[in-house]
Amino acid sequence: MVKTKKIIIFFLLLLLGFVFYKLVSFKNTSYSGDFKSKNKKITINDDGFEYRLNNVDQETIDELLGDKKIIINNGDFIFPERVKKIYSGSKIIIKKNKDVSILADGKTIKGNTFGNIVAMALWDNDVKLGEDDFTIPATSAPIKDDAKIEVVRVDIKEEIVKKDVDFEKQATEDDKLGWRIKKVSQKGVKGIDEYKYKVVSHNGKEISRKLLSKERTKDPTPEISVQGTYMKLGKGSSGQGTWYAWKGGMFAASTTIPRGGYAKVTNTENGKTVAVQINDYGPQGKGRIIDLDKVAFEKIASLGAGVIGVKVEQILN
């Protein structure tokens, strides 16, 4: 396909040059033998760069090219042929066959072109651009021999991303349920937000992402739990409560409640309460009736207090 296009271009240029040559020849029929003149005026179009020469005394195109050090390589196009004689008013057309290297779609195409800009090199080598594709250098940029061209494939698409929306947790109390019972009356379900993005990629690599819209397509369902608060309490005792760092939880040491049992501890100064499990024996000291784990103590008093007045009641359920 590429070779066919080059042949077509070549013959089109040849045809145009032939027509032009005939017109020039017709125009100068009265100057038969003018090629021997020492002051011929000619025009040279060297790969798109056109300039005029005066006082040309060479008789053939080949002699002129040698004198002006104009290099014609194999594969280049020149019209008229190098052996042709030149007359005043002659126009010489030169098209350079330039080697190009085109990087496109992960492959390197080694080709050539008679064109002067990147766009023509792409066409000559059957490399097509999509609507948003571009090249480095730009398609309008001039090219020289051994030019390197990179085709950047641009993909623009809309992408929808679904993201979970966390549900709320709502807690209620029921004084008819035992204090250690917790029931979930309604299971929580996450909602869904849909984010629509405009995503631009160059050669398969994402370079930008723009948020176009956000829509909640599903509302979250809250989780509703019921916490029992009923405590069956035994005989209570009042005294001093202290704290110590041991297990790091809702635990305490007692001399009256057996290990594994539970106690309700109330700060008699502020009325705050905490339920703890007895897992140790203690405390020692006059008037001290319970030694709370540091975590449990902080629920009802500041650690800086050290010792507080408490009421301790054994929980029987």
C-alpha atoms as one frame of an Amber mdcrd trajectory, in Angstrom:
protein
   0.000   0.000   0.000   2.807   2.416   0.967   4.773   1.541  -2.151   1.695
   2.116  -4.342   1.152   5.572  -2.862   4.780   6.511  -3.501   4.516   5.422
  -7.114   1.344   7.490  -7.548   3.010  10.552  -6.011   6.068  10.079  -8.180
   4.080   9.955 -11.409   1.914  12.905 -10.387   5.033  14.959  -9.779   6.515
  13.715 -13.019   3.350  14.665 -14.908   3.274  18.120 -13.351   6.925  18.625
 -14.147   6.421  17.463 -17.733   3.528  19.863 -18.244   5.548  22.698 -16.774
   8.531  21.767 -18.931   6.401  21.796 -22.051   5.015  25.199 -21.156   8.505
  26.555 -20.618   9.719  24.959 -23.820   6.807  26.456 -25.709   7.448  29.860
 -24.168  11.091  29.779 -25.211  10.799  28.318 -28.707  12.221  31.522 -30.093
  15.384  30.881 -28.054  16.496  27.703 -29.777  20.105  27.046 -28.860  19.859
  29.372 -25.875  21.502  26.695 -23.668  24.896  28.018 -24.848  24.119  31.466
 -23.470  26.358  32.717 -20.634  23.644  34.679 -18.819  20.690  32.331 -18.498
  18.111  32.928 -15.767  16.707  29.796 -14.162  14.585  28.816 -11.138  15.335
  25.926  -8.776  12.762  24.491  -6.390  14.831  22.417  -4.001  12.398  20.427
  -1.864  10.044  23.377  -1.458  12.717  26.054  -1.165  12.643  28.096  -4.356
  15.354  30.449  -5.511  16.532  32.050  -8.793  19.937  32.028 -10.424  21.166
  34.658 -12.880  24.074  34.556 -15.312  24.051  30.755 -15.470  26.563  29.552
 -18.050  26.319  25.770 -17.581  24.732  23.894 -20.467  23.196  20.893 -18.637
  21.403  20.357 -15.359  24.125  17.947 -14.203  26.820  20.602 -14.747  24.762
  23.142 -12.807  24.222  20.765  -9.882  27.946  20.051  -9.679  28.881  23.705
  -9.846  26.360  24.717  -7.135  27.203  21.628  -5.026  23.569  20.500  -4.964
  23.565  16.845  -3.908  21.040  14.444  -5.421  20.919  11.062  -3.689  19.554
   7.788  -4.967  15.796   7.833  -4.624  15.532  11.627  -4.951  13.348  13.022
  -7.716  14.552  15.640 -10.184  12.814  17.061 -13.237  13.934  17.535 -15.954
  16.512  14.743 -15.959  20.094  15.622 -15.102  21.288  15.112 -18.682  18.843
  17.682 -20.050  20.088  21.016 -21.321  18.966  24.180 -19.599  17.620  27.318
 -21.188  16.936  30.753 -19.860  13.623  30.515 -18.001  14.040  26.811 -17.177
  12.700  25.557 -13.857  14.303  22.623 -12.077  12.240  20.699  -9.517  13.987
  18.600  -6.870  12.161  16.423  -4.340  14.308  14.789  -1.661  13.432  11.263
  -0.606  13.920  11.563   3.163  14.304   8.643   5.556  11.922   8.813   8.520
  11.455   6.788  11.697   7.871   6.727  13.007   7.064   5.374  16.488   3.389
   4.388  16.536   1.358   1.804  18.479   4.455   0.401  20.148   6.263  -0.226
  16.857   8.934   1.687  14.957   8.272   2.123  11.249  11.314   2.747   9.086
  10.108   4.546   5.973  10.695   7.490   3.691   8.827  10.399   2.178   9.010
  13.058  -0.514   6.962  15.340   1.747   8.223  18.360   3.598   6.071  18.147
   6.723   5.220  15.469   9.283   1.663  15.010   7.995   2.944  14.013   4.536
   5.414  11.557   6.049   2.560   9.869   7.924   0.478   9.673   4.756   3.359
   8.257   2.726   3.845   5.497   5.294   0.142   4.709   5.792   0.052   5.887
   9.418  -3.368   7.259  10.288  -4.276   9.621  13.143  -7.482   9.468  15.149
  -9.559  12.550  15.849  -7.698  13.365  19.075  -4.287  11.876  18.246  -1.258
  14.119  17.775   2.393  13.821  16.863   5.721  14.969  18.240   6.772  17.120
  16.448   3.413  18.528  15.271   1.942  17.428  11.934   2.660  20.869  10.462
   6.332  20.783  11.463   8.954  20.569   8.685  11.075  17.443   8.489  14.550
  16.629   7.305  16.317  13.421   6.427  16.454  10.865   9.275  13.553  12.574
  11.040  12.058  10.909  14.114   8.286  11.164  14.613   6.251   9.925  17.571
   2.524   9.288  17.247   0.599   9.842  20.480  -2.682   7.935  20.602  -5.207
   9.855  22.662  -8.071   8.025  24.337 -10.813  10.117  25.962 -13.554   8.248
  27.772 -16.030   8.557  30.599 -15.558   6.198  33.511 -17.995   5.485  36.342
 -16.547   4.491  39.710 -18.803   3.146  42.455 -17.840   3.881  46.053 -19.378
   2.529  49.241 -21.063   4.901  51.674 -20.757   3.835  55.319 -23.937   3.403
  57.305 -24.632   5.007  60.668 -24.824   2.997  63.878 -27.749   3.868  66.088
 -28.015   2.449  69.608 -31.040   2.291  71.882 -31.455   0.928  75.416 -33.954
  -1.521  76.823 -34.253  -1.769  80.601 -36.099  -5.071  80.276 -33.099  -6.806
  78.675 -30.168  -8.033  80.708 -27.205  -5.654  80.699 -24.980  -8.122  78.827
 -27.477  -8.614  76.023 -27.102  -6.631  72.804 -29.341  -7.221  69.825 -29.200
  -5.833  66.298 -32.778  -4.986  65.364 -31.847  -3.662  61.908 -28.813  -4.690
  59.906 -26.777  -1.867  58.424 -26.323  -1.776  54.645 -23.806   0.408  52.858
 -25.010   2.901  50.284 -23.459   3.580  46.873 -22.173   6.814  45.318 -21.382
   6.881  41.605 -18.573   9.174  40.442 -18.391   9.973  36.728 -14.922  10.929
  35.469 -13.505  12.149  32.189 -10.309  10.145  31.717  -7.613  11.110  29.206
  -4.868   8.636  28.282  -1.845   9.029  26.027  -0.581   5.779  24.509  -2.498
   3.811  27.121  -1.175   5.800  30.109  -3.648   7.891  32.092  -2.569  11.540
  32.272  -5.657  13.261  33.680  -8.910  12.481  35.463 -11.637  15.093  35.892
 -14.745  14.607  38.027 -17.830  15.333  35.934 -20.587  14.415  38.382 -21.405
  12.609  41.605 -24.701  10.837  42.239 -25.964   8.772  45.159 -27.648   5.784
  43.610 -28.352   3.946  46.855 -28.878   5.396  50.331 -27.253   3.584  53.256
 -29.448   1.776  55.768 -28.482   2.516  59.405 -27.633  -0.265  61.811 -29.927
  -0.186  64.831 -28.893  -2.078  67.955 -30.602  -2.507  71.319 -28.483  -2.675
  74.467 -30.012  -4.204  77.570 -29.539  -2.223  80.798 -31.266  -4.369  83.399
 -29.008  -5.391  86.279 -30.033  -7.606  89.165 -27.938  -6.264  91.996 -26.866
  -7.845  95.257 -25.970  -6.116  98.511 -23.801  -3.052  98.069 -20.865  -1.701
 100.058 -19.237   1.717 100.148 -15.581   2.608 100.517 -12.577   3.698  98.480
 -11.721   2.726  94.942  -8.233   2.830  93.411  -6.719   1.957  90.030  -3.801
   0.004  88.660  -2.490  -0.790  85.177  -2.720  -4.463  84.445  -4.869  -6.039
  81.750  -6.134  -2.870  80.060  -9.894  -3.502  80.038 -13.088  -3.462  82.061
 -11.696  -5.451  84.949 -11.153  -5.048  88.671  -9.779  -6.711  91.792 -12.063
  -7.375  94.764 -11.845  -9.096  98.124 -15.593  -9.782  98.424 -16.732 -10.717
  94.903 -15.304 -13.949  93.473 -13.257 -14.021  90.297 -15.394 -14.274  87.178
 -18.211 -12.342  88.820 -19.328  -8.853  87.872 -19.715  -5.646  89.850 -21.386
  -2.274  89.316 -19.099   0.502  90.547 -20.507   4.002  91.154 -18.436   7.123
  91.766 -20.301   8.617  94.722 -19.063  12.111  93.876 -20.309  12.397  90.273
 -22.727   9.454  89.956 -20.896   7.860  87.031 -21.066   4.063  86.890 -19.129
   1.250  85.263 -19.640  -2.507  85.086 -16.491  -4.602  85.535 -15.507  -8.246
  85.706 -13.553  -9.414  88.718 -10.330 -11.101  87.645  -8.001 -10.479  90.572
  -7.915 -10.318  94.371  -7.436  -6.976  96.140  -6.959  -4.239  97.069  -5.020
  -4.086 100.282  -5.479  -1.136 102.565  -7.939   0.178 105.112 -11.252   1.297
 103.595 -10.349   0.202 100.068 -12.929  -2.137  98.593 -12.092  -2.310  94.857
  -9.066  -1.793  92.628 -10.149  -0.861  89.105  -8.172  -1.501  85.976  -6.858
   1.795  84.585  -9.269   1.676  81.610 -12.308   1.113  83.838 -11.234   3.798
  86.351 -11.062   6.424  83.579 -14.739   5.812  82.787 -15.832   7.303  86.122
 -12.952   9.533  87.289  -9.681  11.180  86.321  -6.573   9.067  86.821  -5.099
  11.987  88.703  -7.662  11.508  91.436  -5.935   8.283  92.452  -8.443   7.314
  95.132 -12.208   7.988  94.947 -15.301   7.231  96.972 -17.282   4.374  95.449
 -20.276   2.173  95.949 -19.764  -1.429  94.773 -22.699  -3.739  94.062 -22.421
  -7.328  92.857 -24.274  -8.010  89.614 -26.196 -11.237  89.869 -27.382 -11.656
  86.245
